[in-house]
């Protein structure tokens, strides 16, 4: 029989509890099901990326043709290439 999860007064109290306790003592993970949260926005992280000026200028021209910001076009192209490489790896 699993232990009962305590009631927490604050998120900090809950965070401290789970940082020091194993969830396997409280949750029967064999009955867990995959959950899908379609409306969640992905977390974004800002990075610094050095690119040749000519590449940036080319991106800006291509982005202008698509009527999108060049940073958005970079994300689109990168996402497409990542998916392509994942498909090749899976094949």
PDB file of N, CA, C and O in Angstrom:
ATOM      1  N   UNK A   1       0.848  -1.189   0.000  1.00  0.00           N
ATOM      2  CA  UNK A   1       0.000   0.000   0.000  1.00  0.00           C
ATOM      3  C   UNK A   1       0.888   1.245   0.000  1.00  0.00           C
ATOM      4  O   UNK A   1       1.864   1.325   0.746  1.00  0.00           O
ATOM      5  N   UNK A   2       0.539   2.198  -0.835  1.00  0.00           N
ATOM      6  CA  UNK A   2       1.317   3.422  -0.973  1.00  0.00           C
ATOM      7  C   UNK A   2       0.988   4.397   0.149  1.00  0.00           C
ATOM      8  O   UNK A   2      -0.101   4.381   0.722  1.00  0.00           O
ATOM      9  N   UNK A   3       1.978   5.251   0.445  1.00  0.00           N
ATOM     10  CA  UNK A   3       1.784   6.274   1.472  1.00  0.00           C
ATOM     11  C   UNK A   3       0.855   7.355   0.934  1.00  0.00           C
ATOM     12  O   UNK A   3       0.774   7.571  -0.275  1.00  0.00           O
ATOM     13  N   UNK A   4       0.153   8.035   1.844  1.00  0.00           N
ATOM     14  CA  UNK A   4      -0.751   9.114   1.464  1.00  0.00           C
ATOM     15  C   UNK A   4       0.054  10.397   1.236  1.00  0.00           C
ATOM     16  O   UNK A   4       0.903  10.753   2.052  1.00  0.00           O
ATOM     17  N   UNK A   5      -0.215  11.082   0.133  1.00  0.00           N
ATOM     18  CA  UNK A   5       0.453  12.352  -0.150  1.00  0.00           C
ATOM     19  C   UNK A   5      -0.117  13.404   0.800  1.00  0.00           C
ATOM     20  O   UNK A   5      -1.334  13.569   0.880  1.00  0.00           O
ATOM     21  N   UNK A   6       0.751  14.115   1.521  1.00  0.00           N
ATOM     22  CA  UNK A   6       0.254  15.120   2.469  1.00  0.00           C
ATOM     23  C   UNK A   6      -0.393  16.305   1.754  1.00  0.00           C
ATOM     24  O   UNK A   6      -0.162  16.529   0.566  1.00  0.00           O
ATOM     25  N   UNK A   7      -1.195  17.051   2.485  1.00  0.00           N
ATOM     26  CA  UNK A   7      -1.752  18.300   1.969  1.00  0.00           C
ATOM     27  C   UNK A   7      -0.730  19.401   2.226  1.00  0.00           C
ATOM     28  O   UNK A   7      -0.196  19.521   3.329  1.00  0.00           O
ATOM     29  N   UNK A   8      -0.467  20.190   1.215  1.00  0.00           N
ATOM     30  CA  UNK A   8       0.539  21.237   1.318  1.00  0.00           C
ATOM     31  C   UNK A   8      -0.135  22.599   1.412  1.00  0.00           C
ATOM     32  O   UNK A   8      -1.153  22.845   0.765  1.00  0.00           O
ATOM     33  N   UNK A   9       0.440  23.475   2.220  1.00  0.00           N
ATOM     34  CA  UNK A   9      -0.104  24.827   2.384  1.00  0.00           C
ATOM     35  C   UNK A   9       0.381  25.758   1.280  1.00  0.00           C
ATOM     36  O   UNK A   9      -0.329  26.684   0.888  1.00  0.00           O
ATOM     37  N   UNK A  10       1.597  25.511   0.777  1.00  0.00           N
ATOM     38  CA  UNK A  10       2.176  26.378  -0.250  1.00  0.00           C
ATOM     39  C   UNK A  10       2.894  25.526  -1.289  1.00  0.00           C
ATOM     40  O   UNK A  10       3.201  24.358  -1.049  1.00  0.00           O
ATOM     41  N   UNK A  11       3.155  26.125  -2.439  1.00  0.00           N
ATOM     42  CA  UNK A  11       3.930  25.435  -3.473  1.00  0.00           C
ATOM     43  C   UNK A  11       5.356  25.198  -2.997  1.00  0.00           C
ATOM     44  O   UNK A  11       5.957  24.172  -3.314  1.00  0.00           O
ATOM     45  N   UNK A  12       5.898  26.149  -2.235  1.00  0.00           N
ATOM     46  CA  UNK A  12       7.261  25.978  -1.720  1.00  0.00           C
ATOM     47  C   UNK A  12       7.340  24.760  -0.809  1.00  0.00           C
ATOM     48  O   UNK A  12       8.308  24.001  -0.860  1.00  0.00           O
ATOM     49  N   UNK A  13       6.322  24.576   0.023  1.00  0.00           N
ATOM     50  CA  UNK A  13       6.283  23.422   0.922  1.00  0.00           C
ATOM     51  C   UNK A  13       6.222  22.122   0.110  1.00  0.00           C
ATOM     52  O   UNK A  13       6.898  21.148   0.439  1.00  0.00           O
ATOM     53  N   UNK A  14       5.416  22.116  -0.940  1.00  0.00           N
ATOM     54  CA  UNK A  14       5.311  20.926  -1.786  1.00  0.00           C
ATOM     55  C   UNK A  14       6.624  20.664  -2.523  1.00  0.00           C
ATOM     56  O   UNK A  14       7.076  19.523  -2.623  1.00  0.00           O
ATOM     57  N   UNK A  15       7.225  21.735  -3.035  1.00  0.00           N
ATOM     58  CA  UNK A  15       8.489  21.606  -3.747  1.00  0.00           C
ATOM     59  C   UNK A  15       9.563  21.007  -2.833  1.00  0.00           C
ATOM     60  O   UNK A  15      10.315  20.126  -3.249  1.00  0.00           O
ATOM     61  N   UNK A  16       9.631  21.485  -1.592  1.00  0.00           N
ATOM     62  CA  UNK A  16      10.596  20.974  -0.624  1.00  0.00           C
ATOM     63  C   UNK A  16      10.329  19.503  -0.319  1.00  0.00           C
ATOM     64  O   UNK A  16      11.264  18.710  -0.202  1.00  0.00           O
ATOM     65  N   UNK A  17       9.057  19.141  -0.193  1.00  0.00           N
ATOM     66  CA  UNK A  17       8.692  17.756   0.084  1.00  0.00           C
ATOM     67  C   UNK A  17       9.183  16.833  -1.023  1.00  0.00           C
ATOM     68  O   UNK A  17       9.838  15.826  -0.751  1.00  0.00           O
ATOM     69  N   UNK A  18       8.863  17.178  -2.292  1.00  0.00           N
ATOM     70  CA  UNK A  18       9.223  16.294  -3.403  1.00  0.00           C
ATOM     71  C   UNK A  18      10.720  16.297  -3.674  1.00  0.00           C
ATOM     72  O   UNK A  18      11.239  15.363  -4.285  1.00  0.00           O
ATOM     73  N   UNK A  19      11.415  17.330  -3.230  1.00  0.00           N
ATOM     74  CA  UNK A  19      12.870  17.353  -3.385  1.00  0.00           C
ATOM     75  C   UNK A  19      13.545  16.363  -2.430  1.00  0.00           C
ATOM     76  O   UNK A  19      14.689  15.961  -2.641  1.00  0.00           O
ATOM     77  N   UNK A  20      12.819  15.980  -1.383  1.00  0.00           N
ATOM     78  CA  UNK A  20      13.420  15.102  -0.371  1.00  0.00           C
ATOM     79  C   UNK A  20      12.720  13.749  -0.248  1.00  0.00           C
ATOM     80  O   UNK A  20      13.092  12.944   0.606  1.00  0.00           O
ATOM     81  N   UNK A  21      11.717  13.482  -1.083  1.00  0.00           N
ATOM     82  CA  UNK A  21      10.987  12.215  -1.018  1.00  0.00           C
ATOM     83  C   UNK A  21      10.890  11.584  -2.404  1.00  0.00           C
ATOM     84  O   UNK A  21      10.856  12.291  -3.411  1.00  0.00           O
ATOM     85  N   UNK A  22      10.845  10.276  -2.453  1.00  0.00           N
ATOM     86  CA  UNK A  22      10.725   9.537  -3.706  1.00  0.00           C
ATOM     87  C   UNK A  22       9.246   9.337  -4.030  1.00  0.00           C
ATOM     88  O   UNK A  22       8.495   8.815  -3.206  1.00  0.00           O
ATOM     89  N   UNK A  23       8.833   9.746  -5.213  1.00  0.00           N
ATOM     90  CA  UNK A  23       7.421   9.636  -5.600  1.00  0.00           C
ATOM     91  C   UNK A  23       6.956   8.182  -5.675  1.00  0.00           C
ATOM     92  O   UNK A  23       5.758   7.915  -5.573  1.00  0.00           O
ATOM     93  N   UNK A  24       7.877   7.247  -5.851  1.00  0.00           N
ATOM     94  CA  UNK A  24       7.498   5.827  -5.939  1.00  0.00           C
ATOM     95  C   UNK A  24       6.873   5.329  -4.635  1.00  0.00           C
ATOM     96  O   UNK A  24       6.127   4.350  -4.638  1.00  0.00           O
ATOM     97  N   UNK A  25       7.173   5.993  -3.532  1.00  0.00           N
ATOM     98  CA  UNK A  25       6.568   5.621  -2.254  1.00  0.00           C
ATOM     99  C   UNK A  25       5.109   6.092  -2.160  1.00  0.00           C
ATOM    100  O   UNK A  25       4.355   5.628  -1.305  1.00  0.00           O
ATOM    101  N   UNK A  26       4.725   7.011  -3.043  1.00  0.00           N
ATOM    102  CA  UNK A  26       3.408   7.644  -2.945  1.00  0.00           C
ATOM    103  C   UNK A  26       2.516   7.401  -4.161  1.00  0.00           C
ATOM    104  O   UNK A  26       1.295   7.524  -4.065  1.00  0.00           O
ATOM    105  N   UNK A  27       3.104   7.064  -5.288  1.00  0.00           N
ATOM    106  CA  UNK A  27       2.349   6.936  -6.534  1.00  0.00           C
ATOM    107  C   UNK A  27       2.615   5.566  -7.151  1.00  0.00           C
ATOM    108  O   UNK A  27       3.763   5.127  -7.221  1.00  0.00           O
ATOM    109  N   UNK A  28       1.570   4.900  -7.592  1.00  0.00           N
ATOM    110  CA  UNK A  28       1.713   3.625  -8.289  1.00  0.00           C
ATOM    111  C   UNK A  28       1.883   3.932  -9.780  1.00  0.00           C
ATOM    112  O   UNK A  28       0.905   4.058 -10.518  1.00  0.00           O
ATOM    113  N   UNK A  29       3.134   4.047 -10.201  1.00  0.00           N
ATOM    114  CA  UNK A  29       3.423   4.449 -11.569  1.00  0.00           C
ATOM    115  C   UNK A  29       3.036   3.388 -12.593  1.00  0.00           C
ATOM    116  O   UNK A  29       2.978   3.687 -13.786  1.00  0.00           O
ATOM    117  N   UNK A  30       2.771   2.165 -12.162  1.00  0.00           N
ATOM    118  CA  UNK A  30       2.368   1.120 -13.111  1.00  0.00           C
ATOM    119  C   UNK A  30       0.971   1.393 -13.674  1.00  0.00           C
ATOM    120  O   UNK A  30       0.607   0.847 -14.715  1.00  0.00           O
ATOM    121  N   UNK A  31       0.194   2.228 -12.997  1.00  0.00           N
ATOM    122  CA  UNK A  31      -1.148   2.573 -13.482  1.00  0.00           C
ATOM    123  C   UNK A  31      -1.178   3.930 -14.191  1.00  0.00           C
ATOM    124  O   UNK A  31      -2.240   4.409 -14.589  1.00  0.00           O
ATOM    125  N   UNK A  32      -0.009   4.536 -14.343  1.00  0.00           N
ATOM    126  CA  UNK A  32       0.056   5.857 -14.979  1.00  0.00           C
ATOM    127  C   UNK A  32      -0.318   5.767 -16.452  1.00  0.00           C
ATOM    128  O   UNK A  32      -0.091   4.747 -17.103  1.00  0.00           O
ATOM    129  N   UNK A  33      -0.889   6.838 -16.962  1.00  0.00           N
ATOM    130  CA  UNK A  33      -1.241   6.923 -18.375  1.00  0.00           C
ATOM    131  C   UNK A  33      -0.604   8.166 -18.966  1.00  0.00           C
ATOM    132  O   UNK A  33      -0.374   9.154 -18.269  1.00  0.00           O
ATOM    133  N   UNK A  34      -0.322   8.104 -20.258  1.00  0.00           N
ATOM    134  CA  UNK A  34       0.253   9.260 -20.942  1.00  0.00           C
ATOM    135  C   UNK A  34      -0.819  10.339 -21.056  1.00  0.00           C
ATOM    136  O   UNK A  34      -1.954  10.068 -21.448  1.00  0.00           O
ATOM    137  N   UNK A  35      -0.439  11.563 -20.708  1.00  0.00           N
ATOM    138  CA  UNK A  35      -1.347  12.700 -20.804  1.00  0.00           C
ATOM    139  C   UNK A  35      -0.885  13.608 -21.941  1.00  0.00           C
ATOM    140  O   UNK A  35       0.315  13.766 -22.168  1.00  0.00           O
ATOM    141  N   UNK A  36      -1.827  14.194 -22.643  1.00  0.00           N
ATOM    142  CA  UNK A  36      -1.529  15.117 -23.725  1.00  0.00           C
ATOM    143  C   UNK A  36      -2.117  16.471 -23.350  1.00  0.00           C
ATOM    144  O   UNK A  36      -3.291  16.577 -22.997  1.00  0.00           O
ATOM    145  N   UNK A  37      -1.285  17.500 -23.432  1.00  0.00           N
ATOM    146  CA  UNK A  37      -1.714  18.854 -23.125  1.00  0.00           C
ATOM    147  C   UNK A  37      -1.534  19.717 -24.377  1.00  0.00           C
ATOM    148  O   UNK A  37      -0.523  20.407 -24.506  1.00  0.00           O
ATOM    149  N   UNK A  38      -2.503  19.687 -25.301  1.00  0.00           N
ATOM    150  CA  UNK A  38      -2.315  20.330 -26.600  1.00  0.00           C
ATOM    151  C   UNK A  38      -2.280  21.851 -26.554  1.00  0.00           C
ATOM    152  O   UNK A  38      -1.791  22.470 -27.499  1.00  0.00           O
ATOM    153  N   UNK A  39      -2.773  22.469 -25.505  1.00  0.00           N
ATOM    154  CA  UNK A  39      -2.844  23.925 -25.481  1.00  0.00           C
ATOM    155  C   UNK A  39      -1.682  24.582 -24.754  1.00  0.00           C
ATOM    156  O   UNK A  39      -1.660  25.803 -24.598  1.00  0.00           O
ATOM    157  N   UNK A  40      -0.720  23.789 -24.308  1.00  0.00           N
ATOM    158  CA  UNK A  40       0.433  24.361 -23.632  1.00  0.00           C
ATOM    159  C   UNK A  40       1.394  24.944 -24.655  1.00  0.00           C
ATOM    160  O   UNK A  40       1.632  24.363 -25.715  1.00  0.00           O
ATOM    161  N   UNK A  41       1.939  26.099 -24.316  1.00  0.00           N
ATOM    162  CA  UNK A  41       2.933  26.706 -25.181  1.00  0.00           C
ATOM    163  C   UNK A  41       4.309  26.172 -24.775  1.00  0.00           C
ATOM    164  O   UNK A  41       4.605  26.069 -23.585  1.00  0.00           O
ATOM    165  N   UNK A  42       5.140  25.836 -25.745  1.00  0.00           N
ATOM    166  CA  UNK A  42       6.467  25.322 -25.390  1.00  0.00           C
ATOM    167  C   UNK A  42       7.303  26.394 -24.709  1.00  0.00           C
ATOM    168  O   UNK A  42       7.181  27.580 -25.015  1.00  0.00           O
ATOM    169  N   UNK A  43       8.140  25.971 -23.797  1.00  0.00           N
ATOM    170  CA  UNK A  43       9.058  26.892 -23.147  1.00  0.00           C
ATOM    171  C   UNK A  43      10.091  27.357 -24.161  1.00  0.00           C
ATOM    172  O   UNK A  43      10.559  26.583 -24.996  1.00  0.00           O
ATOM    173  N   UNK A  44      10.431  28.609 -24.076  1.00  0.00           N
ATOM    174  CA  UNK A  44      11.421  29.170 -24.987  1.00  0.00           C
ATOM    175  C   UNK A  44      12.655  29.567 -24.199  1.00  0.00           C
ATOM    176  O   UNK A  44      12.562  29.989 -23.046  1.00  0.00           O
ATOM    177  N   UNK A  45      13.795  29.429 -24.823  1.00  0.00           N
ATOM    178  CA  UNK A  45      15.048  29.833 -24.204  1.00  0.00           C
ATOM    179  C   UNK A  45      15.794  30.706 -25.195  1.00  0.00           C
ATOM    180  O   UNK A  45      15.943  30.344 -26.362  1.00  0.00           O
ATOM    181  N   UNK A  46      16.254  31.833 -24.742  1.00  0.00           N
ATOM    182  CA  UNK A  46      17.009  32.737 -25.586  1.00  0.00           C
ATOM    183  C   UNK A  46      18.448  32.244 -25.687  1.00  0.00           C
ATOM    184  O   UNK A  46      19.072  31.883 -24.689  1.00  0.00           O
ATOM    185  N   UNK A  47      18.956  32.237 -26.914  1.00  0.00           N
ATOM    186  CA  UNK A  47      20.350  31.855 -27.124  1.00  0.00           C
ATOM    187  C   UNK A  47      21.031  32.940 -27.940  1.00  0.00           C
ATOM    188  O   UNK A  47      20.375  33.762 -28.580  1.00  0.00           O
ATOM    189  N   UNK A  48      22.339  32.929 -27.906  1.00  0.00           N
ATOM    190  CA  UNK A  48      23.125  33.834 -28.732  1.00  0.00           C
ATOM    191  C   UNK A  48      23.762  32.992 -29.827  1.00  0.00           C
ATOM    192  O   UNK A  48      24.374  31.959 -29.554  1.00  0.00           O
ATOM    193  N   UNK A  49      23.616  33.437 -31.050  1.00  0.00           N
ATOM    194  CA  UNK A  49      24.112  32.671 -32.189  1.00  0.00           C
ATOM    195  C   UNK A  49      24.858  33.609 -33.120  1.00  0.00           C
ATOM    196  O   UNK A  49      24.304  34.604 -33.589  1.00  0.00           O
ATOM    197  N   UNK A  50      26.090  33.296 -33.380  1.00  0.00           N
ATOM    198  CA  UNK A  50      26.890  34.123 -34.289  1.00  0.00           C
ATOM    199  C   UNK A  50      26.789  33.546 -35.699  1.00  0.00           C
ATOM    200  O   UNK A  50      27.090  32.378 -35.943  1.00  0.00           O
ATOM    201  N   UNK A  51      26.352  34.411 -36.618  1.00  0.00           N
ATOM    202  CA  UNK A  51      26.203  33.999 -38.018  1.00  0.00           C
ATOM    203  C   UNK A  51      26.926  35.001 -38.902  1.00  0.00           C
ATOM    204  O   UNK A  51      27.047  36.174 -38.548  1.00  0.00           O
ATOM    205  N   UNK A  52      27.409  34.542 -40.056  1.00  0.00           N
ATOM    206  CA  UNK A  52      28.004  35.482 -41.004  1.00  0.00           C
ATOM    207  C   UNK A  52      26.953  36.502 -41.459  1.00  0.00           C
ATOM    208  O   UNK A  52      25.782  36.170 -41.640  1.00  0.00           O
ATOM    209  N   UNK A  53      27.397  37.740 -41.639  1.00  0.00           N
ATOM    210  CA  UNK A  53      26.463  38.806 -42.042  1.00  0.00           C
ATOM    211  C   UNK A  53      25.751  38.475 -43.342  1.00  0.00           C
ATOM    212  O   UNK A  53      24.572  38.789 -43.506  1.00  0.00           O
ATOM    213  N   UNK A  54      26.457  37.848 -44.258  1.00  0.00           N
ATOM    214  CA  UNK A  54      25.846  37.484 -45.543  1.00  0.00           C
ATOM    215  C   UNK A  54      24.685  36.515 -45.338  1.00  0.00           C
ATOM    216  O   UNK A  54      23.658  36.618 -46.009  1.00  0.00           O
ATOM    217  N   UNK A  55      24.850  35.569 -44.404  1.00  0.00           N
ATOM    218  CA  UNK A  55      23.775  34.620 -44.119  1.00  0.00           C
ATOM    219  C   UNK A  55      22.562  35.347 -43.525  1.00  0.00           C
ATOM    220  O   UNK A  55      21.419  35.051 -43.873  1.00  0.00           O
ATOM    221  N   UNK A  56      22.821  36.278 -42.647  1.00  0.00           N
ATOM    222  CA  UNK A  56      21.723  37.047 -42.039  1.00  0.00           C
ATOM    223  C   UNK A  56      21.003  37.861 -43.109  1.00  0.00           C
ATOM    224  O   UNK A  56      19.775  37.930 -43.127  1.00  0.00           O
ATOM    225  N   UNK A  57      21.779  38.476 -44.000  1.00  0.00           N
ATOM    226  CA  UNK A  57      21.162  39.260 -45.082  1.00  0.00           C
ATOM    227  C   UNK A  57      20.309  38.367 -45.986  1.00  0.00           C
ATOM    228  O   UNK A  57      19.212  38.754 -46.391  1.00  0.00           O
ATOM    229  N   UNK A  58      20.815  37.179 -46.297  1.00  0.00           N
ATOM    230  CA  UNK A  58      20.027  36.234 -47.105  1.00  0.00           C
ATOM    231  C   UNK A  58      18.745  35.837 -46.382  1.00  0.00           C
ATOM    232  O   UNK A  58      17.676  35.772 -46.988  1.00  0.00           O
ATOM    233  N   UNK A  59      18.859  35.574 -45.092  1.00  0.00           N
ATOM    234  CA  UNK A  59      17.674  35.226 -44.298  1.00  0.00           C
ATOM    235  C   UNK A  59      16.645  36.351 -44.317  1.00  0.00           C
ATOM    236  O   UNK A  59      15.446  36.101 -44.440  1.00  0.00           O
ATOM    237  N   UNK A  60      17.116  37.582 -44.196  1.00  0.00           N
ATOM    238  CA  UNK A  60      16.206  38.731 -44.194  1.00  0.00           C
ATOM    239  C   UNK A  60      15.480  38.864 -45.528  1.00  0.00           C
ATOM    240  O   UNK A  60      14.292  39.186 -45.565  1.00  0.00           O
ATOM    241  N   UNK A  61      16.194  38.616 -46.617  1.00  0.00           N
ATOM    242  CA  UNK A  61      15.560  38.690 -47.943  1.00  0.00           C
ATOM    243  C   UNK A  61      14.511  37.590 -48.083  1.00  0.00           C
ATOM    244  O   UNK A  61      13.389  37.844 -48.522  1.00  0.00           O
ATOM    245  N   UNK A  62      14.882  36.365 -47.707  1.00  0.00           N
ATOM    246  CA  UNK A  62      13.932  35.245 -47.797  1.00  0.00           C
ATOM    247  C   UNK A  62      12.727  35.452 -46.876  1.00  0.00           C
ATOM    248  O   UNK A  62      11.592  35.148 -47.243  1.00  0.00           O
ATOM    249  N   UNK A  63      12.989  35.970 -45.687  1.00  0.00           N
ATOM    250  CA  UNK A  63      11.907  36.221 -44.738  1.00  0.00           C
ATOM    251  C   UNK A  63      10.958  37.279 -45.284  1.00  0.00           C
ATOM    252  O   UNK A  63       9.741  37.175 -45.128  1.00  0.00           O
ATOM    253  N   UNK A  64      11.515  38.282 -45.914  1.00  0.00           N
ATOM    254  CA  UNK A  64      10.693  39.345 -46.492  1.00  0.00           C
ATOM    255  C   UNK A  64       9.778  38.782 -47.575  1.00  0.00           C
ATOM    256  O   UNK A  64       8.629  39.208 -47.698  1.00  0.00           O
ATOM    257  N   UNK A  65      10.275  37.830 -48.360  1.00  0.00           N
ATOM    258  CA  UNK A  65       9.449  37.209 -49.394  1.00  0.00           C
ATOM    259  C   UNK A  65       8.273  36.436 -48.788  1.00  0.00           C
ATOM    260  O   UNK A  65       7.197  36.357 -49.380  1.00  0.00           O
ATOM    261  N   UNK A  66       8.497  35.869 -47.602  1.00  0.00           N
ATOM    262  CA  UNK A  66       7.435  35.127 -46.901  1.00  0.00           C
ATOM    263  C   UNK A  66       6.628  36.017 -45.966  1.00  0.00           C
ATOM    264  O   UNK A  66       5.642  35.576 -45.374  1.00  0.00           O
ATOM    265  N   UNK A  67       7.046  37.263 -45.837  1.00  0.00           N
ATOM    266  CA  UNK A  67       6.386  38.231 -44.960  1.00  0.00           C
ATOM    267  C   UNK A  67       6.378  37.760 -43.496  1.00  0.00           C
ATOM    268  O   UNK A  67       5.360  37.821 -42.807  1.00  0.00           O
ATOM    269  N   UNK A  68       7.544  37.292 -43.055  1.00  0.00           N
ATOM    270  CA  UNK A  68       7.732  36.893 -41.657  1.00  0.00           C
ATOM    271  C   UNK A  68       9.044  37.504 -41.167  1.00  0.00           C
ATOM    272  O   UNK A  68       9.926  37.801 -41.973  1.00  0.00           O
ATOM    273  N   UNK A  69       9.181  37.695 -39.851  1.00  0.00           N
ATOM    274  CA  UNK A  69      10.467  38.167 -39.327  1.00  0.00           C
ATOM    275  C   UNK A  69      11.559  37.129 -39.590  1.00  0.00           C
ATOM    276  O   UNK A  69      11.291  35.928 -39.608  1.00  0.00           O
ATOM    277  N   UNK A  70      12.787  37.600 -39.793  1.00  0.00           N
ATOM    278  CA  UNK A  70      13.838  36.646 -40.145  1.00  0.00           C
ATOM    279  C   UNK A  70      14.131  35.662 -39.024  1.00  0.00           C
ATOM    280  O   UNK A  70      14.531  34.529 -39.294  1.00  0.00           O
ATOM    281  N   UNK A  71      13.937  36.073 -37.747  1.00  0.00           N
ATOM    282  CA  UNK A  71      14.147  35.132 -36.649  1.00  0.00           C
ATOM    283  C   UNK A  71      13.120  34.002 -36.708  1.00  0.00           C
ATOM    284  O   UNK A  71      13.441  32.851 -36.412  1.00  0.00           O
ATOM    285  N   UNK A  72      11.898  34.329 -37.086  1.00  0.00           N
ATOM    286  CA  UNK A  72      10.857  33.306 -37.232  1.00  0.00           C
ATOM    287  C   UNK A  72      11.191  32.358 -38.367  1.00  0.00           C
ATOM    288  O   UNK A  72      10.987  31.149 -38.253  1.00  0.00           O
ATOM    289  N   UNK A  73      11.701  32.897 -39.456  1.00  0.00           N
ATOM    290  CA  UNK A  73      12.104  32.046 -40.576  1.00  0.00           C
ATOM    291  C   UNK A  73      13.240  31.113 -40.148  1.00  0.00           C
ATOM    292  O   UNK A  73      13.266  29.949 -40.546  1.00  0.00           O
ATOM    293  N   UNK A  74      14.164  31.610 -39.351  1.00  0.00           N
ATOM    294  CA  UNK A  74      15.243  30.755 -38.851  1.00  0.00           C
ATOM    295  C   UNK A  74      14.678  29.588 -38.053  1.00  0.00           C
ATOM    296  O   UNK A  74      15.130  28.454 -38.210  1.00  0.00           O
ATOM    297  N   UNK A  75      13.688  29.856 -37.194  1.00  0.00           N
ATOM    298  CA  UNK A  75      13.075  28.784 -36.401  1.00  0.00           C
ATOM    299  C   UNK A  75      12.357  27.781 -37.302  1.00  0.00           C
ATOM    300  O   UNK A  75      12.428  26.573 -37.073  1.00  0.00           O
ATOM    301  N   UNK A  76      11.672  28.281 -38.318  1.00  0.00           N
ATOM    302  CA  UNK A  76      10.959  27.397 -39.246  1.00  0.00           C
ATOM    303  C   UNK A  76      11.946  26.484 -39.969  1.00  0.00           C
ATOM    304  O   UNK A  76      11.753  25.270 -40.034  1.00  0.00           O
ATOM    305  N   UNK A  77      13.002  27.083 -40.509  1.00  0.00           N
ATOM    306  CA  UNK A  77      13.989  26.296 -41.255  1.00  0.00           C
ATOM    307  C   UNK A  77      14.702  25.298 -40.353  1.00  0.00           C
ATOM    308  O   UNK A  77      14.946  24.160 -40.755  1.00  0.00           O
ATOM    309  N   UNK A  78      15.032  25.711 -39.159  1.00  0.00           N
ATOM    310  CA  UNK A  78      15.702  24.820 -38.220  1.00  0.00           C
ATOM    311  C   UNK A  78      14.784  23.658 -37.831  1.00  0.00           C
ATOM    312  O   UNK A  78      15.222  22.508 -37.788  1.00  0.00           O
ATOM    313  N   UNK A  79      13.523  23.955 -37.549  1.00  0.00           N
ATOM    314  CA  UNK A  79      12.563  22.907 -37.191  1.00  0.00           C
ATOM    315  C   UNK A  79      12.389  21.908 -38.338  1.00  0.00           C
ATOM    316  O   UNK A  79      12.334  20.700 -38.112  1.00  0.00           O
ATOM    317  N   UNK A  80      12.304  22.420 -39.569  1.00  0.00           N
ATOM    318  CA  UNK A  80      12.165  21.532 -40.734  1.00  0.00           C
ATOM    319  C   UNK A  80      13.382  20.619 -40.870  1.00  0.00           C
ATOM    320  O   UNK A  80      13.235  19.425 -41.131  1.00  0.00           O
ATOM    321  N   UNK A  81      14.571  21.169 -40.696  1.00  0.00           N
ATOM    322  CA  UNK A  81      15.793  20.378 -40.830  1.00  0.00           C
ATOM    323  C   UNK A  81      15.899  19.339 -39.712  1.00  0.00           C
ATOM    324  O   UNK A  81      16.329  18.211 -39.950  1.00  0.00           O
ATOM    325  N   UNK A  82      15.514  19.715 -38.515  1.00  0.00           N
ATOM    326  CA  UNK A  82      15.540  18.768 -37.392  1.00  0.00           C
ATOM    327  C   UNK A  82      14.603  17.596 -37.672  1.00  0.00           C
ATOM    328  O   UNK A  82      14.975  16.441 -37.468  1.00  0.00           O
ATOM    329  N   UNK A  83      13.391  17.887 -38.138  1.00  0.00           N
ATOM    330  CA  UNK A  83      12.439  16.820 -38.459  1.00  0.00           C
ATOM    331  C   UNK A  83      12.969  15.919 -39.558  1.00  0.00           C
ATOM    332  O   UNK A  83      12.827  14.698 -39.494  1.00  0.00           O
ATOM    333  N   UNK A  84      13.584  16.529 -40.572  1.00  0.00           N
ATOM    334  CA  UNK A  84      14.167  15.754 -41.677  1.00  0.00           C
ATOM    335  C   UNK A  84      15.253  14.809 -41.150  1.00  0.00           C
ATOM    336  O   UNK A  84      15.295  13.639 -41.529  1.00  0.00           O
ATOM    337  N   UNK A  85      16.111  15.306 -40.296  1.00  0.00           N
ATOM    338  CA  UNK A  85      17.202  14.494 -39.757  1.00  0.00           C
ATOM    339  C   UNK A  85      16.663  13.391 -38.835  1.00  0.00           C
ATOM    340  O   UNK A  85      17.208  12.288 -38.809  1.00  0.00           O
ATOM    341  N   UNK A  86      15.611  13.681 -38.089  1.00  0.00           N
ATOM    342  CA  UNK A  86      15.000  12.669 -37.228  1.00  0.00           C
ATOM    343  C   UNK A  86      14.386  11.552 -38.070  1.00  0.00           C
ATOM    344  O   UNK A  86      14.507  10.378 -37.720  1.00  0.00           O
ATOM    345  N   UNK A  87      13.728  11.907 -39.178  1.00  0.00           N
ATOM    346  CA  UNK A  87      13.144  10.903 -40.062  1.00  0.00           C
ATOM    347  C   UNK A  87      14.223  10.015 -40.652  1.00  0.00           C
ATOM    348  O   UNK A  87      14.058   8.797 -40.719  1.00  0.00           O
ATOM    349  N   UNK A  88      15.318  10.610 -41.077  1.00  0.00           N
ATOM    350  CA  UNK A  88      16.428   9.831 -41.662  1.00  0.00           C
ATOM    351  C   UNK A  88      17.027   8.901 -40.622  1.00  0.00           C
ATOM    352  O   UNK A  88      17.383   7.766 -40.940  1.00  0.00           O
ATOM    353  N   UNK A  89      17.142   9.362 -39.393  1.00  0.00           N
ATOM    354  CA  UNK A  89      17.709   8.544 -38.332  1.00  0.00           C
ATOM    355  C   UNK A  89      16.799   7.365 -38.024  1.00  0.00           C
ATOM    356  O   UNK A  89      17.277   6.261 -37.764  1.00  0.00           O
ATOM    357  N   UNK A  90      15.479   7.596 -38.051  1.00  0.00           N
ATOM    358  CA  UNK A  90      14.510   6.542 -37.735  1.00  0.00           C
ATOM    359  C   UNK A  90      14.416   5.502 -38.850  1.00  0.00           C
ATOM    360  O   UNK A  90      14.029   4.359 -38.608  1.00  0.00           O
ATOM    361  N   UNK A  91      14.767   5.897 -40.053  1.00  0.00           N
ATOM    362  CA  UNK A  91      14.648   4.974 -41.202  1.00  0.00           C
ATOM    363  C   UNK A  91      15.756   3.953 -41.253  1.00  0.00           C
ATOM    364  O   UNK A  91      15.786   3.118 -42.157  1.00  0.00           O
TER     365      UNK A  91
END
